[in-house]
Structure formats: structure tokens, C-alpha cells
């Protein structure tokens, strides 16, 4: 493919200058000419626009300074570089030209070689800017494609995982035979491990794409540390490893930060300590690193007596997909993402993480993160058991919209155990047909990603009809012609409670649900406690 031929616009009221420059530059460039400032402005706006403008200063009507100022003030032409060609030779004239927005100033009489070289320099800069712009656009497109792929992957994996984990829980409730329970507990443990790996991959990808956002809120710092220890207690007990926790009394009780991500760092470090240790104890220490008037730096260390890390590998353990050596992954498993995620989360929290280790003698992983000081302590939340009891007392009529048969069956079983009355629909179109027959539901529990009509479109159609508005063309095109008017008559005047269920886990999914008009948002895999909490939130007095 031949190289692009750039276009020059030459603006000069002296015809001889136009002819000289035009003839000299035409072998390399496409040439446009203008004999006045007004004509130059007109040609600068016409497609294809010039890539560079050679502009005289002393012209009747609009002089070159004013032409340049107008070019730079207009969003359509401000990107075009301007070189002044003028008989004016004072330093103040050149400064005035550069102040007007020109990139260069050449004094007449000029040598064509100098003009050609100056133009070549600006065209090369323009070519480089265009290459950078193209690279940026390609990078943004690649990032967008990656985000779409991750969202789809998340949905495709989490949807069956939701059914596997939920059905295993239901089967465990019914299993009386010890061997059968053992089989099911193995399935559940494997499913939990698989979900953990999926979450690691998605977390790493979200951070790499700049989509990870911290959810800052007040929390009890000591409780977050102890909760992380409790989470891994089953694993540590299975290996006979004692975990000793020491929390410094000079740490503030309540802080402002992302407690979930803080626990995630500790969990990853504890999981590694348990995985790579055959003898205990494992020690977790939380101390005050630095206190300020509005923030506090907390230091947490996890020390084990495991296999340790060779000195030449310490520098790589926080890199993605990296482990001390290949035999580690074969013997102990893992993706090598856990410590990379810890490092990135620490950096998001204005902190850092490091390790001190000697091969064969264990390791001490330490990290520092910064929290704000909480104005007041957070309120204690109800236990999951209390929420379940509350929800059972208030049966609801629920329209369940879910295209995956296994998840639909699981959700029906869970909801009916709470004494809720469930009507099923396999997608948004079927849900609308159900509403046309009978719209006396207390709640619409809808999946987001479905064939024919997804959860976003379903919600938008319902909201338009509730307000008596016309349905947008894109959504209306998915329905029968007569259906939208019937829906508007049926649904007008009352707000329906809609809770989204989604297996997508990327930044912006929650906002997308709320923008469509949904009232709440649940992420798959969804368990009965999560459903209970959501239903409780939206019941009268909940």
C-alpha cells in the first residue's frame, strides 16, 4: 500500500509566492491555495482538510495572525499545524505568531530547502501523532474486547457454577448416608476451589483493565482480621496447623476502607501459608505503622514455618503467573495469581507488600495499607439465620425469569422452601406474556443475560409502560406489534420491584442494572442467604 500523500494549504495574497511554493512542493504533497485569509479559513474547513497550513501574515482583510487565531479557536481546525511565512523579521513578530498558535515562523526571502525541511519536520511529527493515536485506539478496542470477553466468560462459568453449588447444598441437607455426605462434601469443596480460581482470574483481569474499584465503608479492623482467620480455620485444622492471632491495642478499632479486599489479602497469604506448611504455628500480627489526623497505616504480617522461598526467586513471587519453581505448581497447585493480586490490591490501598524468607525455614509476608479514620462504628448486621427466619414469615409472589434450567430449578426450590409462590419464565419475552395474563407479583427476579429479550431490555420495557411512555425502538423490535400497547395498559401506574441476577462481575455491571431501572443486584453464584438478605431489604419494614 502506497504511503499517504499529505495535503498543504498555502495562503498568500502574492500570486508569485503561491506559484513558487506550489510548484516546489507538489511532487511530495497535495496542494491547495488561497489568496486571502477568508478563503484560507473556508478551505481549511473543507474535506479533506489540509494536514498543514503555510500562512502569510501581511494580507488585505484578515491578516495571518487573525486567521491563525480563528483556526485555533475552532474545534474543527485547531489540530492543523500552521507555519508562518512572512517578510516581517522582528523577534516580536515571531513571538506574536507563535502566541497566535503557529508551530513555526519562517522569514522571507526564504530558501526552499529550509521551507521543505521545516514542513518535513512538522509532517513527521504529525505522522507520529497519528501513529500514537491509532495505537491508543487499538489498545482501547483491545481493552474493550477483553472486558466483553471477560464478562461473557464470567457469565458462562458462573451460571453453571451457581447450579452446581446450590444443588450440592440442597443435596447435603437431604443426605443421611455418611458416605453420600462425604461424596457431596468433596464436590462442594471442589466447587469452592474452582470458584476461587475463577475469582482470582477475574480480579486480576479487572485490575489489569483498570476496572477494580474499592468499596470504602466503616468496619472494625480486628473483626476483619479475625474473620479471615475463621475462613481458613477448616483448612488449617485439617493439616493440624495452629493459627495464632495478635492484634496491637494501639490500632484504631474502627477504620474507613474496603474490608472485603483487606480480608482478601489476608486470606490469600493465609491460604499460601497453610498450603506450603507441614508444621505450625502460623502467626498473624496486625500492628500500627503510622497514625495521622485523618488516616492510619496498618501493617499485617503472616509468618509460617513452611518450605520458604529461594533467595533468587523472592523478586518474582509477586509477579503474575509466577511461582518459586515449576515443581511448586505440580505439588501444591495454584495459578500463581494470588500474590500478584495481593500486590495490586495493596497498591490500590496506597500501600505495599513484601516478603522475608529463607528456603526451608518458612516465610514472613508483610503488607501495609492505608485506611481513613471512621467517624463512628458500623452497625452490626443481622445473621444469615435471622434473615432466613424473617423471610420465611412473609411469603411473596415471585416471577422468576431465568433461561438456565438448572438455575431455574434451584431458585424455585430455594424460594419455595421460604414459602414463596413462584411463577417461571425462560426469558424476557415469556415474562412479559406472563405479566399480560397476571401482573400481581410482589417481585420480579430476573437474570440479566438471556436470549430473545435480556434482563436490561425487559426492565426498560416495564419501566416505560409503568410511566405510560412509548417503548424504545430497539426493545419494541423484539416484541409483537400489538404487545407494547397492551403492556402499557396493563402495567401503567404502579412500580414493580425488579431484582437482577447476573453472572457478570466486571466494573460497571451494577451501574448498568440500575441505569436500566432495576431496584437491586445479585451476583451469581447466588446462595439462599444472599436471596434472603435481598428479599428482606425490599419487604415492608425490611
C-alpha positions as CSV (number, residue, x, y, z in Angstrom):
1,X,0.0,0.0,0.0
2,X,1.4,3.4,-1.0
3,X,2.3,5.9,1.6
4,X,-0.3,8.6,2.3
5,X,0.3,11.9,0.4
6,X,-0.3,14.8,2.8
7,X,-2.1,18.0,1.9
8,X,-0.7,21.5,2.2
9,X,-2.8,24.7,2.2
10,X,-0.8,27.7,1.1
11,X,-2.4,31.1,1.9
12,X,-0.7,34.2,0.4
13,X,-2.0,37.2,-1.5
14,X,1.1,37.3,-3.8
15,X,0.4,35.0,-6.8
16,X,4.1,34.6,-7.5
17,X,4.7,33.1,-4.0
18,X,1.8,30.7,-4.4
19,X,3.1,29.5,-7.7
20,X,6.7,29.2,-6.4
21,X,5.7,27.2,-3.3
22,X,3.1,25.2,-5.1
23,X,5.4,24.1,-7.8
24,X,8.2,23.3,-5.4
25,X,6.1,21.2,-3.0
26,X,3.7,19.5,-5.4
27,X,5.9,16.4,-6.1
28,X,5.6,15.5,-2.4
29,X,2.3,16.9,-1.3
30,X,-1.2,17.6,-2.5
31,X,-1.5,21.4,-2.8
32,X,-4.5,23.8,-2.0
33,X,-4.0,27.5,-2.5
34,X,-5.9,30.6,-1.1
35,X,-5.3,34.3,-2.0
36,X,-6.9,35.7,1.1
37,X,-7.3,35.0,4.8
38,X,-11.1,34.5,4.4
39,X,-10.6,32.0,1.6
40,X,-8.0,30.2,3.6
41,X,-10.4,29.7,6.5
42,X,-13.0,28.4,4.1
43,X,-10.6,25.9,2.5
44,X,-9.3,24.8,5.9
45,X,-12.8,23.6,6.8
46,X,-13.5,21.7,3.6
47,X,-12.9,17.9,3.4
48,X,-10.4,16.6,3.0
49,X,-8.9,19.1,5.4
50,X,-5.2,20.2,4.9
51,X,-2.6,18.5,7.1
52,X,-0.5,21.6,7.3
53,X,-1.0,25.3,6.5
54,X,1.6,27.8,5.2
55,X,0.3,31.2,6.1
56,X,1.4,34.7,5.1
57,X,0.9,37.5,7.6
58,X,0.5,40.7,5.7
59,X,-2.7,40.3,3.6
60,X,-5.7,42.6,2.9
61,X,-8.7,41.9,5.1
62,X,-7.9,39.3,7.6
63,X,-4.1,39.2,8.4
64,X,-2.3,36.0,9.1
65,X,-2.3,36.4,12.9
66,X,-6.2,36.7,12.9
67,X,-6.5,33.7,10.6
68,X,-4.4,31.6,12.8
69,X,-6.3,32.6,16.0
70,X,-9.6,31.7,14.3
71,X,-8.2,28.4,13.2
72,X,-7.0,27.5,16.7
73,X,-10.3,28.7,18.2
74,X,-12.4,26.3,16.0
75,X,-12.6,22.7,17.2
76,X,-12.7,21.6,13.5
77,X,-9.3,23.1,12.6
78,X,-7.4,23.6,15.9
79,X,-5.4,20.4,15.3
80,X,-3.9,21.6,11.9
81,X,-0.3,22.9,12.4
82,X,0.4,26.4,11.0
83,X,3.8,27.7,9.7
84,X,4.0,31.4,9.2
85,X,5.9,32.7,6.0
86,X,6.4,36.4,6.3
87,X,8.7,39.3,5.4
88,X,8.4,40.5,8.9
89,X,11.6,39.8,10.7
90,X,11.5,41.2,14.2
91,X,11.6,38.9,17.2
92,X,8.3,40.4,18.4
93,X,6.7,39.4,15.1
94,X,7.8,35.8,15.5
95,X,6.6,35.8,19.2
96,X,3.2,37.2,18.1
97,X,2.9,34.4,15.5
98,X,3.8,31.7,18.0
99,X,1.4,33.2,20.5
100,X,-1.4,33.0,17.9
101,X,-0.9,29.3,17.7
102,X,1.7,28.7,15.0
103,X,4.3,25.9,15.3
104,X,7.0,27.6,13.3
105,X,7.9,31.0,11.7
106,X,10.0,31.4,8.5
107,X,11.2,34.8,7.4
108,X,11.1,35.9,3.7
109,X,13.0,35.8,1.5
110,X,13.3,32.1,2.2
111,X,15.3,29.2,0.8
112,X,13.1,26.4,-0.5
113,X,15.3,23.8,1.2
114,X,14.6,25.3,4.6
115,X,10.9,25.5,3.9
116,X,10.9,21.9,2.7
117,X,12.8,20.8,5.8
118,X,10.6,22.7,8.2
119,X,7.5,21.2,6.6
120,X,9.0,17.7,6.6
121,X,9.6,18.1,10.4
122,X,6.0,19.0,11.1
123,X,4.7,16.3,8.8
124,X,6.9,13.7,10.6
125,X,5.5,14.9,14.0
126,X,2.0,14.7,12.5
127,X,2.7,11.1,11.3
128,X,4.0,10.2,14.8
129,X,0.9,11.7,16.5
130,X,-1.4,9.7,14.1
131,X,0.5,6.5,14.8
132,X,0.2,7.1,18.6
133,X,-3.5,7.9,18.2
134,X,-4.0,4.7,16.1
135,X,-2.1,2.7,18.7
136,X,-4.2,4.2,21.5
137,X,-7.4,3.4,19.7
138,X,-6.3,-0.1,19.0
139,X,-5.3,-0.5,22.7
140,X,-8.7,0.8,23.8
141,X,-10.5,-1.5,21.4
142,X,-8.4,-4.4,22.6
143,X,-9.2,-3.5,26.2
144,X,-12.9,-3.2,25.4
145,X,-12.8,-6.6,23.7
146,X,-11.1,-8.1,26.7
147,X,-13.7,-6.6,29.0
148,X,-16.5,-8.0,26.9
149,X,-14.8,-11.4,26.7
150,X,-14.3,-11.5,30.5
151,X,-17.9,-10.5,31.1
152,X,-19.1,-13.3,28.8
153,X,-16.6,-15.8,30.3
154,X,-17.7,-14.8,33.8
155,X,-21.4,-15.4,32.9
156,X,-20.8,-18.7,31.1
157,X,-18.7,-20.1,34.0
158,X,-20.6,-18.6,37.0
159,X,-24.0,-19.7,35.7
160,X,-23.4,-23.5,35.8
161,X,-21.3,-22.9,39.0
162,X,-24.3,-21.4,40.6
163,X,-26.3,-24.5,39.9
164,X,-23.5,-26.9,41.0
165,X,-23.0,-25.2,44.3
166,X,-26.7,-24.6,45.0
167,X,-27.8,-28.1,44.2
168,X,-24.9,-29.6,46.3
169,X,-26.1,-27.6,49.3
170,X,-29.6,-28.9,48.8
171,X,-28.4,-32.4,48.4
172,X,-26.3,-32.1,51.6
173,X,-29.4,-31.1,53.5
174,X,-31.1,-34.3,52.5
175,X,-28.1,-36.7,52.6
176,X,-28.3,-39.1,55.6
177,X,-25.8,-41.7,54.5
178,X,-22.3,-40.8,55.7
179,X,-20.6,-42.0,52.5
180,X,-23.0,-40.0,50.4
181,X,-22.4,-36.9,52.5
182,X,-18.6,-37.4,52.1
183,X,-19.0,-37.5,48.3
184,X,-21.1,-34.3,48.3
185,X,-18.8,-32.5,50.6
186,X,-15.9,-33.3,48.2
187,X,-18.0,-31.9,45.3
188,X,-18.7,-28.8,47.4
189,X,-15.0,-28.3,48.3
190,X,-14.0,-28.8,44.7
191,X,-16.6,-26.3,43.5
192,X,-15.4,-23.7,46.1
193,X,-11.9,-24.2,44.9
194,X,-12.9,-23.7,41.3
195,X,-14.9,-20.6,42.2
196,X,-11.8,-19.3,44.0
197,X,-9.7,-19.8,40.9
198,X,-12.3,-18.1,38.7
199,X,-12.5,-15.1,41.1
200,X,-8.7,-14.8,41.0
201,X,-8.6,-14.7,37.2
202,X,-11.4,-12.1,37.1
203,X,-9.9,-10.0,39.9
204,X,-6.5,-9.9,38.1
205,X,-8.2,-9.1,34.8
206,X,-10.3,-6.3,36.4
207,X,-7.2,-4.7,38.0
208,X,-5.2,-5.0,34.8
209,X,-8.1,-3.3,32.9
210,X,-8.3,-0.6,35.5
211,X,-11.8,-1.7,36.5
212,X,-11.2,-2.6,40.1
213,X,-12.8,-0.1,42.4
214,X,-12.6,-0.1,46.2
215,X,-15.9,-0.1,48.2
216,X,-14.9,2.1,51.2
217,X,-17.1,1.9,54.3
218,X,-16.6,1.8,58.1
219,X,-15.6,-1.5,59.6
220,X,-14.0,-3.0,62.7
221,X,-10.4,-3.7,61.8
222,X,-9.8,-6.5,64.3
223,X,-13.0,-8.2,63.2
224,X,-11.8,-8.2,59.6
225,X,-8.6,-9.9,60.6
226,X,-10.3,-12.5,62.7
227,X,-12.9,-13.2,60.0
228,X,-10.1,-14.0,57.6
229,X,-8.6,-16.4,60.1
230,X,-12.0,-18.1,60.7
231,X,-12.5,-18.6,57.0
232,X,-9.4,-20.7,56.6
233,X,-9.7,-22.5,60.0
234,X,-11.2,-25.7,58.4
235,X,-8.1,-25.9,56.1
236,X,-5.7,-25.3,58.9
237,X,-7.3,-27.8,61.3
238,X,-7.3,-30.4,58.5
239,X,-3.5,-30.1,58.4
240,X,-3.1,-29.8,62.2
241,X,-1.8,-26.2,61.9
242,X,-2.5,-23.7,64.7
243,X,-3.1,-20.1,63.7
244,X,-2.1,-17.5,66.4
245,X,-3.5,-14.0,66.0
246,X,-2.0,-10.9,67.7
247,X,-3.7,-7.5,67.2
248,X,-1.9,-4.5,68.6
249,X,-4.0,-2.5,71.1
250,X,-2.8,0.8,69.6
251,X,-4.6,0.1,66.3
252,X,-7.9,2.1,66.0
253,X,-11.0,0.0,66.5
254,X,-13.0,1.3,63.5
255,X,-11.5,2.4,60.2
256,X,-12.8,3.5,56.8
257,X,-11.8,1.3,53.8
258,X,-12.6,-1.8,51.8
259,X,-12.9,-4.5,54.3
260,X,-13.6,-7.2,51.7
261,X,-10.4,-6.5,49.8
262,X,-8.4,-6.2,53.1
263,X,-9.7,-9.6,54.1
264,X,-8.9,-10.9,50.6
265,X,-5.2,-10.0,51.0
266,X,-5.0,-11.8,54.4
267,X,-6.9,-14.8,53.1
268,X,-4.5,-15.2,50.2
269,X,-1.5,-15.0,52.5
270,X,-3.0,-17.4,55.0
271,X,-4.0,-19.9,52.2
272,X,-0.5,-19.9,51.0
273,X,0.9,-20.3,54.5
274,X,-1.3,-23.3,55.0
275,X,-0.6,-24.8,51.6
276,X,3.1,-24.6,51.9
277,X,3.4,-25.6,55.6
278,X,3.6,-29.0,57.2
279,X,4.1,-27.7,60.8
280,X,2.9,-24.8,62.7
281,X,2.1,-22.5,64.2
282,X,1.2,-19.8,61.6
283,X,1.2,-16.3,63.1
284,X,-0.9,-13.3,62.1
285,X,0.1,-10.0,63.6
286,X,-1.6,-6.6,63.0
287,X,0.2,-3.5,64.2
288,X,0.1,0.3,63.8
289,X,2.6,1.5,61.3
290,X,1.7,5.2,61.2
291,X,-1.1,7.4,62.6
292,X,-2.2,10.7,61.2
293,X,-5.1,13.1,61.9
294,X,-7.3,11.6,59.2
295,X,-5.8,8.3,58.2
296,X,-3.9,5.3,59.7
297,X,-1.4,2.9,58.2
298,X,-1.9,-0.7,59.3
299,X,0.7,-3.4,59.0
300,X,-0.2,-7.1,58.8
301,X,2.3,-9.9,58.8
302,X,1.7,-13.6,58.2
303,X,4.5,-15.9,59.3
304,X,4.8,-19.6,58.6
305,X,7.4,-22.4,59.1
306,X,6.9,-23.9,55.6
307,X,9.1,-24.6,52.6
308,X,10.3,-21.0,52.3
309,X,11.4,-19.2,49.1
310,X,14.9,-19.4,47.5
311,X,16.8,-16.1,47.6
312,X,16.9,-15.9,43.8
313,X,13.1,-16.3,43.5
314,X,12.0,-13.7,46.1
315,X,11.9,-10.9,43.5
316,X,9.4,-12.8,41.3
317,X,6.8,-14.1,43.7
318,X,4.6,-11.1,43.3
319,X,4.6,-11.3,39.5
320,X,1.5,-12.7,37.7
321,X,1.5,-16.5,36.9
322,X,4.8,-16.8,38.8
323,X,5.8,-19.4,41.4
324,X,9.1,-20.2,43.1
325,X,9.6,-23.1,40.6
326,X,7.6,-25.4,38.4
327,X,7.7,-28.2,40.9
328,X,5.7,-26.0,43.3
329,X,2.7,-25.8,40.9
330,X,2.9,-29.5,40.3
331,X,3.0,-30.4,44.0
332,X,0.8,-27.7,45.5
333,X,-1.3,-26.4,42.6
334,X,-2.5,-22.9,42.0
335,X,-2.4,-20.3,39.3
336,X,0.3,-18.0,40.6
337,X,-2.1,-15.1,40.7
338,X,-2.8,-14.8,44.4
339,X,0.3,-12.8,45.4
340,X,0.1,-10.7,42.2
341,X,-3.5,-9.8,43.2
342,X,-2.3,-9.0,46.8
343,X,0.4,-6.7,45.5
344,X,-2.1,-4.8,43.2
345,X,-4.7,-4.6,46.0
346,X,-2.1,-3.1,48.4
347,X,-1.2,-0.5,45.8
348,X,-4.9,0.4,45.3
349,X,-5.0,1.0,49.1
350,X,-1.9,3.2,48.9
351,X,0.3,0.5,50.4
352,X,2.9,-2.1,49.6
353,X,3.7,-5.8,50.2
354,X,7.0,-7.7,50.7
355,X,8.4,-11.0,51.9
356,X,11.3,-12.1,54.0
357,X,12.2,-15.8,53.7
358,X,14.9,-18.4,53.9
359,X,14.5,-21.6,51.9
360,X,13.4,-24.5,54.2
361,X,12.7,-22.2,57.1
362,X,9.4,-20.5,56.3
363,X,8.4,-17.0,55.2
364,X,7.0,-13.8,56.6
365,X,4.7,-11.9,54.2
366,X,4.0,-8.3,55.4
367,X,1.9,-5.6,53.9
368,X,0.9,-2.0,54.8
369,X,-2.3,-0.4,53.7
370,X,-3.8,3.0,54.5
371,X,-7.3,3.5,55.9
372,X,-9.3,6.5,56.8
373,X,-10.4,7.0,60.4
374,X,-14.1,6.1,60.8
375,X,-16.3,8.8,62.4
376,X,-18.5,6.1,64.0
377,X,-18.5,2.4,64.3
378,X,-20.6,0.4,61.8
379,X,-23.9,-1.1,62.9
380,X,-24.0,-4.8,63.5
381,X,-25.7,-6.8,60.7
382,X,-28.2,-9.5,61.3
383,X,-27.0,-13.0,61.0
384,X,-27.9,-15.0,57.9
385,X,-30.0,-17.3,60.1
386,X,-32.1,-14.4,61.4
387,X,-32.6,-13.1,57.9
388,X,-33.8,-16.6,56.8
389,X,-36.3,-16.7,59.6
390,X,-37.6,-13.2,58.8
391,X,-38.1,-14.0,55.2
392,X,-40.0,-17.2,55.9
393,X,-42.6,-15.2,57.8
394,X,-43.5,-13.1,54.8
395,X,-44.4,-15.2,51.7
396,X,-44.2,-13.4,48.3
397,X,-45.5,-13.9,44.8
398,X,-42.3,-14.0,42.6
399,X,-41.9,-14.1,38.9
400,X,-38.6,-15.9,38.2
401,X,-37.0,-15.1,34.8
402,X,-34.0,-17.4,34.1
403,X,-33.0,-19.2,30.9
404,X,-30.8,-21.8,32.5
405,X,-33.0,-24.8,33.5
406,X,-30.7,-25.9,36.4
407,X,-30.6,-22.5,37.9
408,X,-34.3,-22.0,37.5
409,X,-35.0,-25.3,39.2
410,X,-32.5,-24.5,42.0
411,X,-34.0,-21.0,42.6
412,X,-37.6,-22.4,42.6
413,X,-36.7,-25.0,45.2
414,X,-34.9,-22.4,47.5
415,X,-37.8,-19.8,47.1
416,X,-40.5,-22.4,47.8
417,X,-38.6,-23.5,50.9
418,X,-39.3,-20.0,52.1
419,X,-43.0,-20.5,51.3
420,X,-42.8,-18.1,48.3
421,X,-45.1,-18.7,45.4
422,X,-43.0,-18.9,42.2
423,X,-44.0,-18.5,38.5
424,X,-41.3,-19.2,36.0
425,X,-40.4,-17.6,32.6
426,X,-37.5,-18.7,30.4
427,X,-36.7,-15.3,29.0
428,X,-37.9,-11.6,28.9
429,X,-40.5,-12.2,26.2
430,X,-42.2,-15.0,28.1
431,X,-42.0,-12.9,31.3
432,X,-44.0,-10.1,29.5
433,X,-46.6,-12.6,28.3
434,X,-47.0,-13.8,32.0
435,X,-47.4,-10.2,33.1
436,X,-50.1,-9.6,30.5
437,X,-52.0,-12.5,32.0
438,X,-51.5,-11.6,35.6
439,X,-49.1,-8.8,36.9
440,X,-49.9,-9.2,40.6
441,X,-46.4,-10.1,41.6
442,X,-44.5,-8.8,44.6
443,X,-41.2,-9.3,42.9
444,X,-39.6,-10.0,39.5
445,X,-36.3,-11.9,40.0
446,X,-34.6,-11.7,36.6
447,X,-31.4,-13.0,35.0
448,X,-29.6,-10.3,33.0
449,X,-28.2,-12.3,30.1
450,X,-30.9,-14.2,28.2
451,X,-31.8,-15.0,24.6
452,X,-34.6,-13.1,22.7
453,X,-35.0,-10.4,25.4
454,X,-32.4,-9.9,28.1
455,X,-33.0,-8.6,31.6
456,X,-32.0,-5.0,30.8
457,X,-34.5,-4.7,27.9
458,X,-37.2,-6.4,30.0
459,X,-36.7,-3.9,32.7
460,X,-36.7,-0.9,30.4
461,X,-39.9,-2.1,28.7
462,X,-41.6,-2.5,32.1
463,X,-40.5,0.9,33.3
464,X,-41.7,2.7,30.1
465,X,-45.0,1.0,30.4
466,X,-45.4,1.8,34.1
467,X,-44.9,5.5,33.2
468,X,-47.2,5.3,30.1
469,X,-44.3,6.1,27.8
470,X,-43.6,4.7,24.3
471,X,-41.2,1.7,24.4
472,X,-37.8,2.5,22.7
473,X,-37.4,1.2,19.2
474,X,-34.7,-1.4,19.9
475,X,-36.8,-3.1,22.6
476,X,-40.0,-2.8,20.7
477,X,-38.5,-4.5,17.7
478,X,-38.2,-7.7,19.8
479,X,-41.9,-7.8,20.6
480,X,-45.1,-8.3,18.6
481,X,-46.5,-5.1,17.2
482,X,-49.7,-5.1,19.3
483,X,-47.9,-6.2,22.5
484,X,-46.4,-2.9,23.6
485,X,-49.8,-1.1,23.8
486,X,-51.4,-4.0,25.7
487,X,-48.4,-3.9,28.1
488,X,-48.8,-0.1,28.6
489,X,-52.4,-0.5,29.5
490,X,-51.7,-3.4,31.9
491,X,-48.6,-2.1,33.7
492,X,-49.3,1.7,33.8
493,X,-49.3,3.4,37.2
494,X,-47.5,1.0,39.5
495,X,-43.8,0.4,40.2
496,X,-42.8,-3.3,40.0
497,X,-39.9,-4.4,42.2
498,X,-37.2,-5.9,39.9
499,X,-34.0,-7.6,41.3
500,X,-31.3,-8.5,38.8
501,X,-29.3,-11.7,38.9
502,X,-26.1,-11.7,36.9
503,X,-23.0,-13.8,36.5
504,X,-21.1,-10.9,35.1
505,X,-18.6,-9.5,37.6
506,X,-16.9,-6.6,35.8
507,X,-16.9,-2.9,36.8
508,X,-20.0,-1.1,35.6
509,X,-22.4,-4.1,35.6
510,X,-24.1,-2.8,38.7
511,X,-24.4,0.7,37.3
512,X,-25.8,-0.8,34.1
513,X,-28.5,-2.7,36.0
514,X,-29.5,0.5,37.9
515,X,-29.5,2.6,34.7
516,X,-31.9,0.1,33.1
517,X,-34.3,0.7,36.1
518,X,-33.6,-2.4,38.3
519,X,-34.1,-2.0,42.0
520,X,-31.3,-4.3,43.3
521,X,-28.5,-6.5,42.0
522,X,-27.3,-10.0,43.0
523,X,-24.1,-11.7,41.7
524,X,-24.0,-15.4,40.8
525,X,-23.4,-17.9,42.3
526,X,-26.3,-16.9,44.5
527,X,-26.9,-18.7,47.7
528,X,-30.0,-18.8,49.9
529,X,-28.6,-16.3,52.4
530,X,-28.0,-13.8,49.7
531,X,-31.5,-14.2,48.4
532,X,-32.9,-13.9,51.9
533,X,-31.0,-10.7,52.5
534,X,-32.2,-9.2,49.2
535,X,-35.8,-10.1,49.8
536,X,-35.7,-8.8,53.4
537,X,-34.4,-5.5,52.1
538,X,-37.4,-4.9,49.9
539,X,-40.2,-6.2,52.1
540,X,-42.3,-3.7,54.0
541,X,-40.3,-2.9,57.2
542,X,-37.3,-4.8,55.9
